[in-house]
Structure formats: structure tokens, C-alpha cells
């Protein structure tokens, strides 16, 4: 047996909780290895010190005093990202995606997404033609621009649904768990 295999078993060896066969193997190694014998002696000293440890005496109102001090401490405040920063990050991401879209047009993945969003784009152009008569103002490619706008609107709807779910389901649970932690 190697020392690296024996060392994790030494505490169990001293307590006598190893199986008989394993106990014999560890005992044989300890008697033949000076390093492990020294470690066993060290563990015996630590065990003896732990056995003689005394429990400190505490004043009668120790728990009350600690809790009173804890209540007097200021409640930690978690800094949240301001709303304007989140909206700014979202707008920056949308503009970067739209710019990347026009730079990468014609590549395989972008063309596939553009085909998938084409119904949104043609629908938005039709709405613009019907309502404002300005559907062709989105030149040079009104369908592509409409697809981008449709994709952004789809992202907006998904983000709004996620926000609604968070405020209806996740946030109340988090607040309840935080208030339970504060009460303890």
C-alpha cells in the first residue's frame, strides 16, 4: 500500500471503523512506514486535545444579545442594474444585430433566418402600404427591413412575456424566501 492511499484511511484506522481486512493492510503499512507512523502519532495527539476541550460558559442572555445586535445592523442592500441601463443594453444589442444582419446578408444562416421572418416583413410592409402609403420608404429592400423589424418585435414580445412571468411567479417566491431568511 502506498502512503497516498493510506493517509486518508488513518483517522478511520485510529477509530477502528475500517473492515478487518482493510484494517490489517493499513496496520501493516503503518508499522513499516516511518512517515505514516509519525502521522498516526500526530493524529493521536489531535484526538487527545479534542477530547479534553471544554465548552465555554456563555452568559444567560447570550442569544438575546447576539440577536439584538444582528437586528441593529443595517440590512444589506443588493444593487440592481438601473432600468435605463438594461434598456440601453437591449437597444445596443438590437442595433448591433440589425447592423450585423445587413453585413452578413446572403450567407447561409442569415438567409435562412431571413426566409423564416419574411412573412413578418411582408406583413409589416403591407400594413405600412395600407395605413401610411409609405411601404416603399424602407428601401433598398423593404422585405429585409420588415423581417428585421418583425424579428425585433418578436424579441420584444418574448422579453415582455418573460418579464411578466418573472414578476408573477419568480419574484414573489424570491421575496418570500428572503423574508424567511431575515426572520431567522
LUMMARDO-296886 format. One line per 3 residues: number of its first residue (from 1); their letters; for each residue x negated, y, z of C-alpha. Coordinates in Angstrom, 1 decimal. Example, Ala and Ser with C-alpha at 12.3 -4.5 7.8 and 13.67 -1.06 7.14 Angstrom:
1 = AS = -12.3 -4.5 7.8; -13.7 -1.1 7.1;
***
This chain:
1 = XXX = 0.0 0.0 0.0; -1.2 3.5 -0.8; -1.3 6.4 1.6;
4 = XXX = 1.1 8.4 -0.6; 3.7 5.5 -0.3; 3.1 5.0 3.4;
7 = XXX = 3.2 8.6 4.7; 7.0 9.2 4.0; 7.7 6.0 6.0;
10 = XXX = 5.7 6.8 9.1; 8.5 8.5 11.0; 10.7 5.5 10.4;
13 = XXX = 7.8 3.2 11.4; 7.5 5.0 14.7; 11.2 4.9 15.4;
16 = XXX = 11.3 1.2 14.4; 14.1 1.7 11.9; 12.3 0.0 8.9;
19 = XXX = 13.2 -3.5 7.8; 10.9 -6.2 9.3; 9.1 -6.9 6.0;
22 = XXX = 8.5 -3.1 5.3; 7.5 -2.6 9.0; 4.8 -5.3 8.7;
25 = XXX = 3.5 -3.8 5.4; 3.3 -0.3 6.9; 1.7 -1.6 10.2;
28 = XXX = -1.0 -3.5 8.2; -1.7 -0.3 6.2; -1.8 1.9 9.3;
31 = XXX = -4.3 -0.4 11.1; -6.6 -0.4 8.1; -6.4 3.3 7.2;
34 = XXX = -8.0 5.9 9.4; -6.1 8.8 7.8; -2.7 7.2 8.4;
37 = XXX = -3.7 6.2 11.9; -4.5 9.8 12.7; -1.2 10.9 11.2;
40 = XXX = 0.7 8.4 13.3; -1.1 9.8 16.4; -0.1 13.3 15.4;
43 = XXX = 3.5 12.3 14.9; 3.5 10.7 18.4; 2.3 14.0 19.9;
46 = XXX = 5.0 15.9 18.0; 7.7 13.4 19.2; 6.5 13.8 22.8;
49 = XXX = 6.7 17.6 22.5; 10.2 17.4 21.1; 11.3 15.0 23.9;
52 = XXX = 10.1 17.4 26.6; 11.7 20.5 25.0; 14.1 22.4 27.4;
55 = XXX = 17.3 24.0 26.4; 17.1 27.8 27.1; 19.6 29.2 29.5;
58 = XXX = 21.9 31.8 28.0; 23.9 34.4 29.7; 27.6 33.7 30.2;
61 = XXX = 28.7 36.3 27.7; 26.1 35.5 25.0; 28.6 34.5 22.3;
64 = XXX = 30.7 37.6 23.0; 27.7 39.9 22.9; 26.5 38.4 19.6;
67 = XXX = 29.9 38.7 18.0; 30.4 42.3 19.3; 27.0 43.2 17.7;
70 = XXX = 28.0 41.5 14.4; 31.3 43.4 14.3; 29.5 46.7 14.9;
73 = XXX = 27.2 46.1 11.9; 28.2 47.7 8.6; 30.0 45.5 6.2;
76 = XXX = 27.7 44.7 3.2; 28.9 46.2 0.0; 28.4 44.4 -3.2;
79 = XXX = 27.6 46.8 -6.0; 29.7 46.2 -9.1; 29.0 47.3 -12.6;
82 = XXX = 30.9 50.5 -13.3; 33.8 50.2 -15.8; 32.3 52.7 -18.2;
85 = XXX = 29.1 50.7 -18.4; 31.0 47.5 -19.2; 33.0 49.3 -21.9;
88 = XXX = 29.8 50.8 -23.3; 28.1 47.4 -23.4; 31.1 45.9 -25.2;
91 = XXX = 31.2 48.7 -27.8; 27.5 48.5 -28.3; 27.8 44.7 -28.9;
94 = XXX = 30.7 45.1 -31.3; 28.9 47.7 -33.3; 25.7 45.6 -33.4;
97 = XXX = 27.8 42.6 -34.5; 29.5 44.6 -37.2; 26.2 46.0 -38.5;
100 = XXX = 24.7 42.5 -38.5; 27.7 41.3 -40.4; 27.1 43.7 -43.2;
103 = XXX = 23.3 43.0 -43.2; 23.8 39.2 -43.4; 26.8 39.2 -45.8;
106 = XXX = 26.6 36.4 -48.3; 24.7 33.9 -46.0; 26.4 30.6 -45.3;
109 = XXX = 27.6 31.1 -41.7; 28.7 34.7 -42.3; 30.6 33.8 -45.5;
112 = XXX = 32.4 31.0 -43.6; 33.5 33.3 -40.8; 34.5 36.0 -43.4;
115 = XXX = 36.7 33.4 -45.2; 38.3 32.4 -41.8; 39.0 36.0 -40.9;
118 = XXX = 40.1 37.0 -44.5; 43.9 36.6 -43.6; 43.4 39.1 -40.8;
121 = XXX = 41.6 41.5 -43.2; 44.2 41.3 -46.0; 47.0 41.7 -43.4;
124 = XXX = 45.4 44.8 -42.0; 44.9 46.3 -45.5; 48.5 45.6 -46.3;
127 = XXX = 49.6 47.3 -43.1; 47.3 50.3 -43.9; 48.8 50.5 -47.5;
130 = XXX = 52.3 50.3 -46.3; 52.0 52.7 -43.3; 49.5 55.2 -44.4;
133 = XXX = 48.8 54.6 -48.0; 45.1 54.6 -47.1; 44.2 50.9 -47.5;
136 = XXX = 41.5 51.7 -50.2; 39.8 54.2 -47.9; 38.0 51.3 -46.4;
139 = XXX = 35.7 51.0 -49.4; 33.4 49.4 -50.6; 35.0 46.1 -49.6;
142 = XXX = 38.3 46.6 -47.7; 38.9 42.9 -47.1; 35.5 42.5 -45.4;
145 = XXX = 36.1 45.6 -43.3; 39.5 44.4 -42.4; 38.1 41.0 -41.5;
148 = XXX = 35.7 42.7 -39.1; 38.4 44.8 -37.6; 40.6 41.7 -37.3;
151 = XXX = 37.7 39.8 -35.6; 37.2 42.7 -33.2; 40.9 42.8 -32.4;
154 = XXX = 40.9 39.0 -31.8; 37.9 39.5 -29.4; 39.9 42.3 -27.7;
157 = XXX = 42.9 40.0 -27.2; 40.8 37.2 -25.8; 39.0 39.6 -23.5;
160 = XXX = 42.3 41.0 -22.3; 43.6 37.5 -21.7; 40.5 36.6 -19.7;
163 = XXX = 40.8 39.8 -17.7; 44.5 39.1 -17.0; 43.6 35.5 -15.9;
166 = XXX = 40.8 36.8 -13.7; 43.0 39.3 -11.9; 45.9 36.9 -11.5;
169 = XXX = 44.1 33.7 -10.5; 40.4 34.1 -9.7; 40.2 37.4 -7.8;
172 = XXX = 42.9 36.5 -5.2; 41.1 33.3 -4.4; 37.8 35.1 -4.1;
175 = XXX = 39.3 37.7 -1.8; 40.9 35.1 0.3; 37.6 33.1 0.7;
178 = XXX = 35.7 36.3 1.5; 38.2 37.4 4.2; 38.0 33.9 5.8;
181 = XXX = 34.2 34.2 5.9; 34.4 37.6 7.5; 36.8 36.3 10.2;
184 = X = 34.4 33.5 11.2;
***
